[in-house]
Amino acid sequence: MSAPLIELRDIVKTFGSVIALNGVTTSVDKGQVLCLLGDNGAGKSTLIKTLSGVHIPTSGQILIDGQPVVFRSPRDAQKAGIATVHQHLSIQPLMSVTRNFFMGSEPTTGGGPLGFIKMNFANKTAKEEMHKMGIDIRDPNQIVGTMSGGERQVLAIARAIYFGARVLILDEPTAALGVKQAGVVLKYIAQARARGLAVVFITHNVHHAYPVADKFTVLKRGQSYGTFMKSDISREEVLKMMAGQDELDVLESELKEFARADTGKSGGLEAAAAAERALAEALHKESDQLKKG
């Protein structure tokens, strides 16, 4: 059996006395989507930064094609074919699709810093690569700020693929999107998998993760509950692991107590209102009798 494209073994990351990651083990192969799930503070961001070369793990190993590697900078990770699309995209809304697509890696004529950008080639390439992802751009000089949130995510993904990404890390790509645009992004995650990429999809939304995932790694407070194939775990079980079954049970019992308290208050108010009505009727009768007397 061949080694997975990327594998993490017992990754530990500490910041002084704070343990951000504690023995996380997972893997993802080409043509596969690994969903990294966890609530806020679970350690997802630290794991992303460790995978993309921002942090060096305190202990543990990162393996590419079965070979141990050490990423001392994001450039090392990029050279290994790992591309990260962060939640806050490195997209310039006032620049065109083409300029964003090639930003920092513009194709130029001649050598040195004084070469001219090959705009015809750049426009054609940007348009073709976006078309491969299912987005038809009429004019590659279109300002990115006029595109939807989902289309901007696709632009970032297409750019990463074009520049040689083998592993695509997506940090909360659907977090700030509406239902329709989130669906667009999920569609293109599945398309990236079909093109043979290994995709690491970070999210805290189980309902976005479950349709596209092949496997799940659930994090909570820096620790992993394990990695599960989709066929071995239901959506409800994933949700329970994320929230913690004990905490859900406590929450359920507290809600029942609140419901009982509300019912008691409602009953007390009804009784008080009935007493007020009875008193008013008695006073009214008394008044009528006095008038007749």
C-alpha positions as CSV (number, residue, x, y, z in Angstrom):
1,M,0.0,0.0,0.0
2,S,1.5,3.4,-1.0
3,A,2.0,6.1,1.5
4,P,-0.5,9.0,1.6
5,L,0.3,12.2,-0.2
6,I,0.6,14.1,3.1
7,E,0.6,12.7,6.7
8,L,0.9,14.2,10.1
9,R,2.2,12.0,13.0
10,D,1.7,13.0,16.6
11,I,2.0,16.7,16.0
12,V,2.5,18.7,19.1
13,K,2.8,22.5,19.1
14,T,3.3,24.5,22.3
15,F,3.6,28.3,22.9
16,G,5.3,28.5,26.2
17,S,3.0,26.7,28.7
18,V,0.1,26.7,26.3
19,I,-0.5,23.4,24.4
20,A,-2.1,24.4,21.1
21,L,-1.8,20.9,19.5
22,N,-1.4,17.7,21.4
23,G,-0.6,14.6,19.4
24,V,-2.6,15.2,16.3
25,T,-2.3,12.4,13.7
26,T,-4.1,12.4,10.3
27,S,-3.5,12.0,6.6
28,V,-4.9,12.8,3.1
29,D,-4.2,11.2,-0.3
30,K,-4.6,12.6,-3.8
31,G,-8.1,12.7,-5.0
32,Q,-9.4,12.9,-1.4
33,V,-11.1,15.5,0.8
34,L,-10.1,15.5,4.4
35,C,-12.4,17.7,6.5
36,L,-10.8,19.1,9.6
37,L,-13.6,19.9,12.0
38,G,-13.6,21.7,15.3
39,D,-15.2,24.6,17.1
40,N,-13.5,27.9,17.8
41,G,-10.3,27.3,19.8
42,A,-10.0,23.7,18.7
43,G,-6.6,24.2,17.2
44,K,-7.6,24.3,13.5
45,S,-5.7,27.5,12.8
46,T,-2.5,26.3,14.5
47,L,-2.7,23.1,12.5
48,I,-3.1,25.0,9.2
49,K,-0.1,27.2,10.0
50,T,2.0,24.1,10.9
51,L,1.0,22.5,7.6
52,S,1.8,25.6,5.6
53,G,5.2,26.3,7.1
54,V,4.3,29.3,9.4
55,H,4.9,27.2,12.6
56,I,7.5,24.5,13.1
57,P,6.0,21.7,15.2
58,T,7.4,21.3,18.7
59,S,7.5,17.5,18.1
60,G,6.0,15.0,15.6
61,Q,6.5,14.5,11.9
62,I,5.1,15.8,8.6
63,L,5.6,13.4,5.7
64,I,5.2,14.0,2.0
65,D,4.9,10.8,-0.1
66,G,6.2,8.9,2.9
67,Q,9.3,11.1,3.4
68,P,9.7,13.2,6.5
69,V,10.0,17.0,5.8
70,V,10.5,20.1,7.8
71,F,8.9,23.3,6.7
72,R,10.8,26.3,8.0
73,S,8.9,28.8,6.0
74,P,5.7,29.1,3.9
75,R,8.0,29.0,0.8
76,D,9.2,25.6,1.8
77,A,5.6,24.3,1.9
78,Q,4.8,26.0,-1.4
79,K,7.8,24.2,-3.0
80,A,6.5,20.9,-1.7
81,G,3.2,21.6,-3.5
82,I,1.1,22.8,-0.5
83,A,-1.1,25.8,-1.2
84,T,-3.2,27.5,1.4
85,V,-6.3,29.6,0.6
86,H,-6.9,31.5,3.8
87,Q,-10.3,32.7,5.1
88,H,-9.3,36.3,4.4
89,L,-8.4,35.9,0.8
90,S,-5.2,37.5,-0.6
91,I,-7.3,39.0,-3.3
92,Q,-7.2,42.7,-4.3
93,P,-10.8,43.8,-5.1
94,L,-9.7,46.8,-7.1
95,M,-7.5,44.8,-9.5
96,S,-8.5,42.6,-12.4
97,V,-9.0,38.9,-12.5
98,T,-5.7,38.5,-14.5
99,R,-3.7,40.7,-12.2
100,N,-5.0,38.8,-9.1
101,F,-4.4,35.4,-10.8
102,F,-0.7,36.2,-11.5
103,M,0.0,38.5,-8.6
104,G,3.7,38.2,-7.6
105,S,4.4,35.7,-10.5
106,E,3.7,37.7,-13.6
107,P,4.8,36.3,-16.9
108,T,7.3,38.8,-18.4
109,T,9.3,39.2,-21.6
110,G,13.0,39.1,-21.3
111,G,14.8,38.9,-18.0
112,G,15.2,41.1,-14.9
113,P,12.9,43.5,-13.3
114,L,12.4,45.7,-16.4
115,G,10.6,43.1,-18.5
116,F,7.0,43.7,-19.8
117,I,4.1,41.6,-18.6
118,K,2.8,39.2,-21.3
119,M,-0.8,40.5,-21.0
120,N,-2.2,38.5,-23.9
121,F,-0.8,35.3,-22.5
122,A,-1.9,36.2,-18.9
123,N,-5.4,37.1,-19.9
124,K,-5.8,33.9,-21.9
125,T,-4.4,31.7,-19.2
126,A,-6.5,33.3,-16.4
127,K,-9.7,32.8,-18.5
128,E,-8.9,29.2,-19.4
129,E,-8.0,28.2,-15.8
130,M,-11.2,29.8,-14.5
131,H,-13.1,27.9,-17.2
132,K,-11.6,24.6,-16.1
133,M,-13.1,25.3,-12.6
134,G,-16.5,26.0,-14.2
135,I,-16.5,29.8,-14.1
136,D,-16.8,31.5,-17.5
137,I,-15.1,35.0,-17.4
138,R,-16.2,37.1,-20.3
139,D,-13.5,39.7,-19.7
140,P,-10.3,38.7,-17.7
141,N,-9.9,42.5,-17.1
142,Q,-13.1,42.4,-15.0
143,I,-12.5,44.0,-11.5
144,V,-12.5,41.2,-8.8
145,G,-14.6,43.4,-6.5
146,T,-17.6,42.9,-8.9
147,M,-17.4,39.1,-8.4
148,S,-19.4,37.1,-5.8
149,G,-17.7,35.7,-2.7
150,G,-17.9,32.2,-4.2
151,E,-16.3,33.2,-7.5
152,R,-13.4,34.9,-5.5
153,Q,-12.9,31.6,-3.7
154,V,-12.8,29.8,-7.0
155,L,-10.2,32.3,-8.3
156,A,-7.9,31.6,-5.4
157,I,-8.3,27.9,-5.9
158,A,-7.7,28.0,-9.6
159,R,-4.6,30.1,-9.0
160,A,-3.2,27.6,-6.5
161,I,-3.8,24.7,-8.9
162,Y,-2.2,26.5,-11.8
163,F,1.0,27.2,-9.9
164,G,1.5,23.5,-9.0
165,A,-0.5,22.8,-5.9
166,R,-0.8,19.1,-5.0
167,V,-2.3,19.7,-1.6
168,L,-5.0,22.4,-1.3
169,I,-5.7,23.7,2.2
170,L,-8.9,25.7,2.4
171,D,-9.5,27.7,5.6
172,E,-13.2,28.2,6.3
173,P,-14.0,28.9,2.6
174,T,-17.8,29.0,3.2
175,A,-17.8,30.9,6.6
176,A,-18.8,34.3,5.2
177,L,-21.0,33.1,2.3
178,G,-24.7,32.7,1.9
179,V,-26.3,29.3,1.2
180,K,-26.1,29.6,-2.6
181,Q,-22.5,30.8,-2.7
182,A,-21.5,28.2,-0.2
183,G,-22.9,25.6,-2.5
184,V,-20.8,27.0,-5.3
185,V,-17.6,26.6,-3.3
186,L,-18.5,23.0,-2.2
187,K,-19.0,22.1,-5.9
188,Y,-15.5,23.3,-6.8
189,I,-14.0,21.5,-3.8
190,A,-15.4,18.3,-5.3
191,Q,-14.1,19.4,-8.7
192,A,-10.6,19.9,-7.3
193,R,-10.7,16.4,-5.8
194,A,-11.8,15.0,-9.2
195,R,-8.6,16.7,-10.7
196,G,-6.5,14.6,-8.3
197,L,-5.7,17.1,-5.6
198,A,-5.6,16.3,-1.9
199,V,-7.9,18.8,-0.3
200,V,-7.9,19.7,3.4
201,F,-11.1,21.5,4.1
202,I,-11.2,23.3,7.5
203,T,-14.6,24.2,8.8
204,H,-16.8,24.2,11.9
205,N,-19.9,23.6,9.9
206,V,-20.8,19.9,9.7
207,H,-23.5,20.5,7.2
208,H,-21.0,22.0,4.7
209,A,-18.4,19.4,5.4
210,Y,-20.4,16.2,5.2
211,P,-21.5,16.3,1.6
212,V,-18.0,16.7,0.1
213,A,-15.8,14.9,2.7
214,D,-14.2,11.4,2.2
215,K,-12.8,11.4,5.8
216,F,-13.0,13.6,8.9
217,T,-10.6,14.5,11.6
218,V,-12.3,16.1,14.6
219,L,-10.3,18.5,16.9
220,K,-11.3,19.7,20.3
221,R,-9.0,21.9,22.5
222,G,-5.9,20.8,20.6
223,Q,-6.6,17.1,20.7
224,S,-7.9,14.8,18.0
225,Y,-10.8,12.4,18.5
226,G,-9.4,10.5,15.6
227,T,-9.8,10.2,11.8
228,F,-12.9,8.6,10.4
229,M,-14.0,7.5,6.9
230,K,-17.3,8.9,5.8
231,S,-18.8,5.4,5.5
232,D,-18.0,4.7,9.2
233,I,-19.6,7.8,10.8
234,S,-22.9,9.7,10.5
235,R,-23.4,13.4,10.4
236,E,-25.0,13.3,13.9
237,E,-22.0,11.4,15.4
238,V,-19.6,14.0,14.0
239,L,-21.7,16.8,15.5
240,K,-21.7,15.1,18.9
241,M,-18.0,14.7,18.8
242,M,-17.5,18.4,18.0
243,A,-19.8,19.6,20.7
244,G,-19.0,16.9,23.3
245,Q,-21.7,14.5,24.2
246,D,-21.5,15.3,27.9
247,E,-21.8,19.0,27.2
248,L,-24.9,18.4,25.0
249,D,-26.5,16.3,27.7
250,V,-25.9,19.1,30.3
251,L,-27.3,21.7,27.8
252,E,-30.4,19.5,27.2
253,S,-31.1,19.1,30.9
254,E,-30.7,22.9,31.4
255,L,-33.2,23.6,28.6
256,K,-35.7,21.3,30.1
257,E,-35.3,23.1,33.5
258,F,-35.9,26.4,31.7
259,A,-39.0,25.0,30.0
260,R,-40.4,23.8,33.3
261,A,-39.7,27.2,34.9
262,D,-41.4,29.0,32.1
263,T,-44.4,26.7,32.4
264,G,-44.6,27.4,36.1
265,K,-44.5,31.1,35.5
266,S,-47.1,30.9,32.9
267,G,-49.4,28.9,35.2
268,G,-48.9,31.4,38.0
269,L,-49.8,34.3,35.8
270,E,-52.9,32.6,34.6
271,A,-54.0,31.9,38.2
272,A,-53.4,35.5,39.2
273,A,-55.4,36.7,36.2
274,A,-58.3,34.4,37.1
275,A,-58.3,35.7,40.7
276,E,-58.4,39.3,39.5
277,R,-61.4,38.5,37.3
278,A,-63.2,36.8,40.2
279,L,-62.6,39.7,42.5
280,A,-63.8,42.2,39.8
281,E,-67.0,40.2,39.3
282,A,-67.6,40.0,43.1
283,L,-67.1,43.8,43.4
284,H,-69.5,44.4,40.5
285,K,-72.2,42.2,42.1
286,E,-71.7,44.0,45.4
287,S,-72.1,47.3,43.7
288,D,-75.3,46.2,41.9
289,Q,-76.8,45.0,45.2
290,L,-76.0,48.3,46.9
291,K,-77.7,50.2,44.1
292,K,-80.8,48.1,44.3
293,G,-80.9,48.5,48.1
